[in-house]
Amino acid sequence: MDTQSNFKPQWLLIYTKPHQEERAKENLENQGNEVFLPMIASEKTKQPQSFSLKPMFPRYLFTKFIVENKWTHIKSTRGVSHIVVFGENLTKVPNSVIDYLKSKVDDNDVLKLQTTRKTFQKGDELVIKQGVFHGKDATFLSMSGKERVRVLLSLMNRITIADISEQNLERKAIVETFNL
């Protein structure tokens, strides 16, 4: 085992108490530890243009300290449940993993998810890509909610109107034929 590496600060995985990631982060930082708590900003479904922040890894955060130093105070930090171990070994997280995660977040350690909305026009030919009607053709009528779409379906020789999740639809691929 490389004892020299034990005297260098290393990233360790910390398991927090439920919904206390921020509290644990703040208290660990107050003790002089470097802490990384990556967050995800996602658009609230009922309030467009409004975002909610959630931990990227619920109940987990990363902290950097020298393993050989006394680390028992970490376990008694408010918000911390325990340090993650495998057997008798602390879970060391490679710098490359932390660097990769940090490359995906902004200066506030927040990853902003881009929500892309599909815009369909009345009469667009669609295909249902999931669910009971997988593979069925549909014709777009209108939006019936924030994430629901009203479509026309041909079922058992009848035209039926159905509301389907927008995520379950895609544009029908149109293949044009031509003569040589």
MITITI-807054 format. One record per atom (N, C-alpha, C): atom name; x, y, z; chain. Coordinates in Angstrom, 1 decimal. Each point is the difference from the previous one (the first is absolute). Layout:
<atoms>
atom, X, Y, Z, mol
CA, X, Y, Z, A
...
</atoms>
This chain:
<atoms>
atom, X, Y, Z, mol
N, 0.8, -1.2, 0.0, A
CA, -0.8, 1.2, 0.0, A
C, 0.9, 1.2, 0.0, A
N, -0.4, 1.0, -0.8, A
CA, 0.8, 1.3, -0.1, A
C, -0.3, 0.9, 1.2, A
N, 0.9, -0.1, 1.0, A
CA, -0.2, 0.9, 1.2, A
C, 0.2, 1.4, -0.3, A
N, 0.7, 0.4, -1.0, A
CA, 0.3, 1.4, -0.4, A
C, -1.3, 0.6, -0.4, A
N, -0.9, -0.7, -0.7, A
CA, -1.3, 0.6, -0.4, A
C, -0.9, 0.3, 1.1, A
N, 0.2, -0.7, 1.2, A
CA, -0.9, 0.2, 1.1, A
C, 0.2, 1.4, 0.7, A
N, 1.2, 0.6, -0.4, A
CA, 0.3, 1.4, 0.6, A
C, -0.4, 1.1, -1.0, A
N, -0.6, -0.4, -1.1, A
CA, -0.5, 1.0, -1.0, A
C, -1.5, 0.1, 0.2, A
N, -0.6, 1.2, -0.1, A
CA, -1.4, 0.1, 0.1, A
C, -0.7, -0.8, -1.1, A
N, -1.0, -0.8, 0.4, A
CA, -0.7, -0.9, -1.0, A
C, -1.5, 0.3, 0.1, A
N, -0.7, -0.3, -1.1, A
CA, -1.4, 0.1, 0.1, A
C, -0.6, -1.2, 0.5, A
N, -0.9, 0.1, 1.0, A
CA, -0.7, -1.1, 0.6, A
C, -1.5, 0.2, -0.2, A
N, -0.7, -1.1, 0.0, A
CA, -1.5, 0.0, -0.2, A
C, -0.7, 0.0, 1.4, A
N, -0.9, 1.0, 0.2, A
CA, -0.7, 0.2, 1.2, A
C, -1.5, -0.3, -0.2, A
N, -0.6, -0.8, 0.9, A
CA, -1.4, -0.2, -0.1, A
C, -0.7, 0.9, 1.1, A
N, -1.0, 0.7, -0.5, A
CA, -0.6, 1.0, 0.9, A
C, -1.3, -0.6, 0.6, A
N, -0.6, 0.8, 0.9, A
CA, -1.3, -0.3, 0.5, A
C, -1.0, 0.4, -1.0, A
N, -1.2, -0.6, 0.0, A
CA, -1.0, 0.4, -1.1, A
C, -0.2, 1.5, -0.1, A
N, 0.1, 0.5, -1.2, A
CA, -0.3, 1.4, -0.4, A
C, 0.9, 1.0, 0.8, A
N, 1.2, -0.5, 0.4, A
CA, 0.8, 0.9, 0.8, A
C, 1.4, 0.2, -0.7, A
N, 0.0, -0.1, -1.3, A
CA, 1.2, 0.1, -0.8, A
C, 0.6, 1.4, 0.2, A
N, -0.8, 1.0, -0.1, A
CA, 0.4, 1.4, 0.1, A
C, 0.5, 0.3, 1.4, A
N, -0.6, -0.5, 1.0, A
CA, 0.4, 0.2, 1.4, A
C, 1.3, -0.6, 0.2, A
N, 0.2, -1.3, -0.5, A
CA, 1.3, -0.7, 0.2, A
C, 1.1, 0.8, -0.7, A
N, -0.3, 0.5, -1.2, A
CA, 1.0, 0.7, -0.8, A
C, 0.4, 1.3, 0.8, A
N, -0.9, 0.7, 0.4, A
CA, 0.3, 1.2, 0.8, A
C, 0.8, -0.2, 1.2, A
N, -0.4, -1.1, 0.8, A
CA, 0.8, -0.3, 1.2, A
C, 1.4, -0.5, -0.3, A
N, 0.1, -0.8, -1.0, A
CA, 1.3, -0.5, -0.4, A
C, 0.9, 1.1, -0.4, A
N, -0.5, 1.0, -0.8, A
CA, 0.8, 1.1, -0.4, A
C, 0.4, 0.9, 1.2, A
N, -0.9, 0.1, 0.9, A
CA, 0.3, 0.8, 1.3, A
C, 1.2, -0.7, 0.7, A
N, 0.2, -1.3, -0.2, A
CA, 1.1, -0.6, 0.7, A
C, 1.3, 0.1, -0.8, A
N, -0.1, 0.7, -1.2, A
CA, 1.2, 0.2, -0.8, A
C, 0.2, -1.1, -1.1, A
N, -1.0, -0.8, -0.2, A
CA, 0.1, -1.0, -1.1, A
C, -0.5, 0.5, -1.3, A
N, 0.6, -0.5, -1.1, A
CA, -0.4, 0.3, -1.3, A
C, -1.2, -1.0, -0.3, A
N, -1.1, 0.6, -0.5, A
CA, -1.2, -0.9, -0.2, A
C, -0.5, 0.2, -1.4, A
N, -0.5, -1.0, -0.6, A
CA, -0.6, 0.0, -1.3, A
C, -1.3, -0.6, 0.0, A
N, -1.1, 0.7, -0.2, A
CA, -1.4, -0.5, 0.0, A
C, -0.6, 0.5, -1.3, A
N, 0.2, -0.9, -1.0, A
CA, -0.6, 0.4, -1.3, A
C, -1.6, 0.0, 0.0, A
N, -0.6, 1.0, -0.5, A
CA, -1.4, 0.1, 0.0, A
C, -0.5, 0.0, -1.5, A
N, -1.3, -0.3, -0.1, A
CA, -0.7, 0.0, -1.3, A
C, -1.1, 1.0, 0.1, A
N, -0.1, 1.0, -1.0, A
CA, -1.1, 0.9, -0.1, A
C, -0.9, -0.5, -1.1, A
N, -1.2, -0.3, 0.4, A
CA, -1.0, -0.5, -1.0, A
C, -1.2, 0.9, 0.1, A
N, -0.6, 0.2, -1.2, A
CA, -1.2, 0.8, -0.1, A
C, -1.2, -0.6, 0.7, A
N, -0.7, 0.8, 0.8, A
CA, -1.1, -0.5, 0.7, A
C, -1.2, -0.2, -1.0, A
N, -0.6, -1.2, 0.1, A
CA, -1.0, -0.3, -1.0, A
C, -1.3, 0.9, 0.1, A
N, -0.3, 0.5, 1.2, A
CA, -1.2, 0.8, 0.1, A
C, 0.3, 1.5, -0.2, A
N, 1.3, 0.4, 0.1, A
CA, 0.3, 1.4, -0.1, A
C, 1.2, 0.1, -1.0, A
N, -0.3, 0.2, -1.3, A
CA, 1.0, 0.2, -1.0, A
C, 0.9, 1.2, 0.4, A
N, 1.2, 0.0, -0.4, A
CA, 1.0, 1.1, 0.3, A
C, 0.4, 0.0, 1.5, A
N, -0.5, -1.0, 0.8, A
CA, 0.4, -0.1, 1.4, A
C, 0.7, -1.4, 0.1, A
N, 1.1, 0.1, 0.8, A
CA, 0.9, -1.2, 0.1, A
C, 0.1, -0.5, 1.4, A
N, 0.1, -1.3, 0.2, A
CA, 0.2, -0.6, 1.3, A
C, 1.5, -0.5, 0.0, A
N, 0.6, 0.1, 1.2, A
CA, 1.4, -0.5, 0.1, A
C, -0.1, -1.3, 0.8, A
N, 0.6, -1.1, -0.5, A
CA, 0.1, -1.2, 0.7, A
C, 1.4, -0.6, -0.1, A
N, 0.4, -0.7, 1.0, A
CA, 1.4, -0.6, -0.1, A
C, 0.1, -1.0, -1.2, A
N, 1.1, 0.0, -0.6, A
CA, 0.2, -0.9, -1.2, A
C, 0.0, -1.4, 0.6, A
N, 0.6, -0.2, 1.2, A
CA, 0.0, -1.3, 0.6, A
C, -0.6, 0.2, 1.4, A
N, -1.3, -0.3, 0.1, A
CA, -0.7, 0.2, 1.3, A
C, 0.7, -0.7, 1.1, A
N, 0.2, 0.7, 1.1, A
CA, 0.6, -0.5, 1.2, A
C, 1.5, -0.2, 0.0, A
N, 0.6, 0.4, -1.2, A
CA, 1.5, -0.2, -0.1, A
C, 0.6, 1.4, -0.3, A
N, 1.2, 0.2, 0.6, A
CA, 0.8, 1.1, -0.4, A
C, 1.5, -0.4, 0.1, A
N, 0.9, 0.8, -0.5, A
CA, 1.4, -0.3, 0.0, A
C, 0.7, 1.0, 0.8, A
N, 1.0, -0.5, 0.8, A
CA, 0.8, 1.0, 0.8, A
C, 1.5, -0.5, -0.1, A
N, 0.8, 1.0, 0.0, A
CA, 1.5, -0.2, -0.2, A
C, 0.7, 0.2, 1.3, A
N, 0.7, -1.0, 0.5, A
CA, 0.9, 0.2, 1.2, A
C, 1.0, -1.0, 0.0, A
N, 1.0, 0.1, 0.9, A
CA, 1.1, -0.9, 0.1, A
C, -0.5, -1.2, 0.9, A
N, 0.1, -1.1, -0.6, A
CA, -0.5, -1.2, 0.6, A
C, 0.7, -0.4, 1.3, A
N, 1.3, 0.3, 0.1, A
CA, 0.7, -0.3, 1.2, A
C, -0.3, 0.9, 1.2, A
N, -0.6, 1.2, -0.3, A
CA, -0.4, 0.8, 1.1, A
C, -1.2, -0.5, 0.7, A
N, -0.3, 0.5, 1.1, A
CA, -1.2, -0.5, 0.7, A
C, -1.2, 0.4, -0.8, A
N, -0.8, -1.0, -0.4, A
CA, -1.2, 0.3, -0.8, A
C, -1.3, -0.4, 0.8, A
N, 0.2, -0.4, 1.2, A
CA, -1.2, -0.5, 0.8, A
C, -1.0, 1.2, 0.2, A
N, 0.5, 1.2, 0.0, A
CA, -0.9, 1.2, 0.1, A
C, -0.9, 0.1, -1.1, A
N, 0.3, -0.5, -1.2, A
CA, -0.8, 0.0, -1.1, A
C, -1.4, -0.7, 0.3, A
N, 0.2, -1.2, 0.6, A
CA, -1.2, -0.8, 0.3, A
C, -1.0, 0.7, 0.9, A
N, 0.5, 0.9, 0.9, A
CA, -0.9, 0.7, 0.9, A
C, -0.4, 1.3, -0.5, A
N, 0.3, 0.4, -1.2, A
CA, -0.5, 1.2, -0.6, A
C, -1.5, 0.0, -0.2, A
N, -0.6, 1.1, 0.3, A
CA, -1.5, 0.1, -0.2, A
C, -0.3, -0.2, -1.5, A
N, -0.9, -0.8, -0.3, A
CA, -0.4, -0.3, -1.4, A
C, 0.6, -1.2, -0.6, A
N, 1.2, -0.5, 0.6, A
CA, 0.7, -1.1, -0.5, A
C, -0.5, -1.3, 0.7, A
N, -0.3, -1.0, -0.8, A
CA, -0.3, -1.3, 0.6, A
C, 1.2, -0.8, 0.3, A
N, 0.9, -0.2, -1.0, A
CA, 1.2, -0.6, 0.1, A
C, 0.9, 0.1, -1.2, A
N, 1.3, -0.4, 0.2, A
CA, 0.9, 0.0, -1.2, A
C, -0.2, -1.4, -0.6, A
N, -0.1, 0.0, -1.3, A
CA, -0.3, -1.3, -0.7, A
C, 1.3, -0.8, 0.0, A
N, -0.1, -1.2, 0.4, A
CA, 1.2, -0.9, 0.0, A
C, -0.4, -1.3, -0.7, A
N, 1.1, -0.7, -0.5, A
CA, -0.2, -1.3, -0.5, A
C, 0.9, -0.9, 0.8, A
N, -0.6, -0.9, 0.8, A
CA, 0.8, -0.8, 0.9, A
C, 0.6, 1.0, 1.1, A
N, 1.3, 0.1, 0.1, A
CA, 0.6, 0.9, 0.9, A
C, 0.6, 1.2, -0.6, A
N, -0.2, 0.1, -1.3, A
CA, 0.7, 1.1, -0.8, A
C, -1.0, 1.1, -0.3, A
N, 0.4, 1.2, 0.2, A
CA, -0.7, 1.2, -0.4, A
C, -0.2, 0.0, -1.5, A
N, -1.1, 0.5, -0.5, A
CA, -0.3, 0.1, -1.4, A
C, 0.7, 1.2, -0.6, A
N, 1.1, -0.2, -0.6, A
CA, 0.8, 1.1, -0.6, A
C, -0.6, 0.2, -1.5, A
N, -0.3, 1.2, -0.3, A
CA, -0.5, 0.3, -1.3, A
C, 1.2, 0.6, -0.8, A
N, 0.3, -0.6, -1.2, A
CA, 1.1, 0.6, -0.8, A
C, -0.2, 1.4, -0.4, A
N, 1.1, 0.8, 0.0, A
CA, -0.1, 1.4, -0.5, A
C, -0.6, 0.1, -1.4, A
N, 0.2, -1.0, -0.8, A
CA, -0.5, 0.1, -1.4, A
C, -1.6, 0.0, 0.0, A
N, -0.5, -0.8, 1.0, A
CA, -1.5, 0.0, 0.1, A
C, -0.5, 1.4, 0.4, A
N, 0.6, 0.6, 1.0, A
CA, -0.4, 1.3, 0.5, A
C, 0.2, 1.0, -1.1, A
N, 1.1, 0.0, -0.7, A
CA, 0.3, 0.9, -1.1, A
C, -1.1, -0.1, -1.1, A
N, -0.4, -1.2, -0.3, A
CA, -1.0, -0.3, -1.0, A
C, -1.3, 0.7, 0.4, A
N, -0.4, -0.3, 1.2, A
CA, -1.3, 0.5, 0.5, A
C, 0.1, 1.6, 0.1, A
N, 1.1, 0.5, 0.4, A
CA, 0.2, 1.5, 0.1, A
C, -0.1, 0.6, -1.4, A
N, 0.4, -0.8, -1.0, A
CA, 0.0, 0.6, -1.4, A
C, -1.4, 0.1, -0.5, A
N, -1.0, -0.7, 0.6, A
CA, -1.3, 0.0, -0.4, A
C, -0.9, 1.0, 0.7, A
N, 0.5, 0.6, 1.1, A
CA, -0.8, 0.9, 0.8, A
C, 0.6, 1.4, -0.2, A
N, -0.8, 1.0, 0.4, A
CA, 0.4, 1.4, -0.1, A
C, 0.9, 0.4, 1.3, A
N, 0.3, 1.2, 0.2, A
CA, 0.8, 0.5, 1.1, A
C, -0.7, -0.2, 1.4, A
N, -1.3, -0.2, 0.0, A
CA, -0.8, -0.3, 1.2, A
C, -0.3, -1.5, 0.2, A
N, 0.7, -0.8, -0.8, A
CA, -0.1, -1.5, 0.1, A
C, -1.4, -0.4, -0.4, A
N, -0.6, 0.7, -1.0, A
CA, -1.3, -0.3, -0.4, A
C, 0.0, -0.4, -1.5, A
N, -0.6, -1.2, -0.3, A
CA, -0.2, -0.4, -1.4, A
C, -1.4, 0.4, -0.4, A
N, -0.1, 0.8, -1.0, A
CA, -1.3, 0.5, -0.5, A
C, -0.4, -0.9, -1.1, A
N, -1.1, -0.7, 0.2, A
CA, -0.6, -0.9, -1.0, A
C, -0.7, 0.8, -1.1, A
N, 0.3, -0.3, -1.2, A
CA, -0.7, 0.7, -1.1, A
C, -1.3, -0.8, -0.3, A
N, -1.1, 0.7, 0.1, A
CA, -1.3, -0.7, -0.4, A
C, -0.3, 0.5, -1.4, A
N, -0.2, -1.0, -0.8, A
CA, -0.4, 0.3, -1.4, A
C, -1.4, -0.4, -0.2, A
N, -0.8, 0.8, -0.5, A
CA, -1.4, -0.2, -0.2, A
C, -0.1, -0.4, -1.5, A
N, -0.8, -1.0, -0.3, A
CA, -0.3, -0.4, -1.3, A
C, -1.2, 0.9, -0.5, A
N, 0.2, 0.6, -1.1, A
CA, -1.1, 0.8, -0.5, A
C, -0.7, -0.6, -1.2, A
N, -1.2, -0.4, 0.2, A
CA, -0.7, -0.6, -1.1, A
C, -1.1, 0.9, -0.5, A
N, -0.3, -0.1, -1.3, A
CA, -1.0, 0.9, -0.6, A
C, -1.2, -0.9, -0.3, A
N, -1.2, 0.6, 0.0, A
CA, -1.2, -0.7, -0.3, A
C, 0.1, -0.7, -1.3, A
N, -0.3, -1.3, 0.0, A
CA, 0.1, -0.8, -1.2, A
C, 1.3, -0.8, -0.2, A
N, 1.0, 0.3, 0.9, A
CA, 1.3, -0.7, -0.1, A
C, -0.2, -1.5, 0.2, A
N, 0.6, -0.8, -0.9, A
CA, 0.0, -1.5, 0.1, A
C, 1.0, -0.4, 1.1, A
N, -0.5, -0.8, 1.0, A
CA, 0.9, -0.4, 1.1, A
C, -0.1, -1.5, 0.1, A
N, 1.0, -0.6, 0.8, A
CA, 0.0, -1.4, 0.3, A
C, 0.1, -0.1, 1.5, A
N, -0.7, -0.9, 0.6, A
CA, 0.0, -0.3, 1.4, A
C, 1.2, -0.9, 0.2, A
N, 1.0, 0.4, 0.9, A
CA, 1.2, -0.7, 0.2, A
C, 0.0, -0.9, 1.2, A
N, -1.0, 0.2, 0.9, A
CA, 0.0, -0.8, 1.2, A
C, -1.4, -0.3, 0.4, A
N, -0.2, -1.0, 0.9, A
CA, -1.3, -0.3, 0.5, A
C, -0.8, -1.0, -0.8, A
N, -1.3, -0.1, 0.3, A
CA, -0.9, -1.0, -0.6, A
C, -0.1, 0.2, -1.5, A
N, 0.0, 1.3, -0.4, A
CA, -0.1, 0.3, -1.4, A
C, 1.3, 0.1, -0.8, A
N, 1.0, -0.5, 0.6, A
CA, 1.4, 0.1, -0.6, A
C, -0.1, -0.4, -1.5, A
N, 0.6, 0.9, -0.8, A
CA, 0.0, -0.2, -1.5, A
C, -1.2, 0.5, -0.8, A
N, -1.0, 0.4, 0.7, A
CA, -1.3, 0.5, -0.6, A
C, 0.3, 1.4, -0.5, A
N, -0.6, 0.3, -1.2, A
CA, 0.0, 1.3, -0.6, A
C, -1.0, 0.9, 0.7, A
N, 0.2, 1.2, 0.2, A
CA, -0.9, 1.0, 0.6, A
C, 0.1, 1.3, -0.8, A
N, -1.0, 0.8, 0.1, A
CA, 0.0, 1.4, -0.5, A
C, -0.2, 1.0, 1.1, A
N, 0.9, 1.0, 0.0, A
CA, 0.0, 1.0, 1.1, A
C, -1.2, 0.9, -0.1, A
N, -0.7, 0.2, 1.1, A
CA, -1.1, 0.9, 0.0, A
C, 0.3, 1.3, 0.8, A
N, 0.4, -0.2, 1.2, A
CA, 0.4, 1.1, 0.9, A
C, 0.7, -0.4, 1.2, A
N, 0.5, 0.9, 0.8, A
CA, 0.5, -0.3, 1.3, A
C, -1.2, -0.1, 1.0, A
N, 0.0, -1.0, 0.9, A
CA, -1.1, -0.1, 0.9, A
C, 0.4, 0.3, 1.4, A
N, 1.2, 0.4, 0.2, A
CA, 0.6, 0.3, 1.3, A
C, 1.4, 0.3, -0.2, A
N, 0.7, 0.2, 1.1, A
CA, 1.4, 0.5, -0.2, A
C, 0.9, -1.1, -0.7, A
N, -0.3, -1.3, 0.3, A
CA, 0.8, -1.0, -0.6, A
C, -0.8, -1.1, -0.7, A
N, -1.3, 0.3, -0.2, A
CA, -0.9, -0.9, -0.7, A
C, -0.4, 0.5, -1.3, A
N, -0.2, -0.9, -0.9, A
CA, -0.4, 0.4, -1.4, A
C, -1.2, -0.8, -0.4, A
N, -0.9, 0.7, -0.7, A
CA, -1.3, -0.6, -0.5, A
C, 0.3, -0.4, -1.4, A
N, -0.3, -1.2, -0.3, A
CA, 0.3, -0.6, -1.4, A
C, -1.2, -0.8, -0.5, A
N, -0.1, -0.1, -1.3, A
CA, -0.9, -0.9, -0.6, A
C, 0.6, -1.4, -0.3, A
N, -0.7, -1.0, 0.4, A
CA, 0.5, -1.4, -0.2, A
C, -1.0, -0.8, -0.8, A
N, 0.5, -0.9, -0.8, A
CA, -1.0, -0.9, -0.7, A
C, 0.1, -1.3, 0.7, A
N, -1.0, -0.3, 0.7, A
CA, -0.1, -1.3, 0.8, A
C, -1.2, -0.8, -0.4, A
N, 0.1, -1.2, -0.4, A
CA, -1.1, -0.9, -0.4, A
C, -0.9, 0.7, -1.0, A
N, 0.5, 0.6, -1.0, A
CA, -0.7, 0.6, -1.1, A
C, -0.8, 1.2, 0.5, A
N, 0.4, 0.6, 1.1, A
CA, -0.7, 1.2, 0.6, A
C, 1.1, 1.1, 0.2, A
N, -0.4, 1.2, -0.2, A
CA, 0.9, 1.1, 0.4, A
C, -0.3, 0.4, 1.5, A
N, 1.1, 0.0, 0.8, A
CA, -0.2, 0.3, 1.4, A
C, 1.0, 1.1, 0.4, A
N, -0.5, 0.8, 0.9, A
CA, 0.8, 1.1, 0.5, A
C, 0.6, -0.5, 1.3, A
N, 1.3, 0.2, 0.2, A
CA, 0.7, -0.5, 1.2, A
C, 1.0, 1.1, 0.5, A
N, 0.1, 0.0, 1.3, A
CA, 1.1, 0.9, 0.6, A
C, 1.1, -0.9, 0.4, A
N, 1.2, 0.4, -0.5, A
CA, 1.2, -0.8, 0.2, A
C, 1.1, 0.9, 0.5, A
N, 0.9, -0.6, 0.8, A
CA, 1.2, 0.8, 0.5, A
C, 0.9, 0.4, -1.2, A
N, 0.4, 1.2, 0.0, A
CA, 0.8, 0.6, -1.1, A
C, 1.3, -0.8, -0.2, A
N, 0.5, -0.6, 1.1, A
CA, 1.2, -0.8, 0.0, A
C, -0.1, -1.3, -0.8, A
N, -1.2, -0.4, -0.2, A
CA, -0.3, -1.3, -0.7, A
C, -0.2, 0.2, -1.5, A
N, 0.2, 1.2, -0.5, A
CA, -0.2, 0.2, -1.4, A
C, 1.2, 0.5, -0.7, A
N, 0.1, -0.3, -1.3, A
CA, 1.0, 0.5, -0.8, A
C, -0.5, 0.2, -1.4, A
N, 0.6, 0.9, -0.8, A
CA, -0.5, 0.3, -1.4, A
C, 0.2, -1.3, -0.8, A
N, -1.0, -0.2, -0.8, A
CA, 0.1, -1.2, -0.9, A
C, 1.0, 0.3, -1.1, A
N, 0.9, -1.0, -0.2, A
CA, 1.0, 0.1, -1.1, A
C, -0.8, -0.1, -1.3, A
N, 0.3, 1.0, -0.9, A
CA, -0.7, 0.0, -1.3, A
C, 1.1, -0.4, -1.0, A
N, -0.4, -1.1, -0.7, A
CA, 0.9, -0.5, -1.1, A
C, -0.6, 0.4, -1.3, A
N, 0.6, 0.8, -0.8, A
CA, -0.5, 0.3, -1.3, A
C, 0.5, -0.9, -1.0, A
N, -0.9, -0.5, -0.8, A
CA, 0.4, -0.9, -1.1, A
C, 0.2, 0.8, -1.3, A
N, 0.8, -0.5, -0.8, A
CA, 0.2, 0.7, -1.3, A
C, 0.2, -1.1, -1.1, A
N, -0.3, 0.4, -1.2, A
CA, 0.2, -0.9, -1.1, A
C, 1.2, 0.3, -0.8, A
N, 0.7, -1.0, -0.5, A
CA, 1.2, 0.2, -0.8, A
C, -0.3, 0.0, -1.4, A
</atoms>
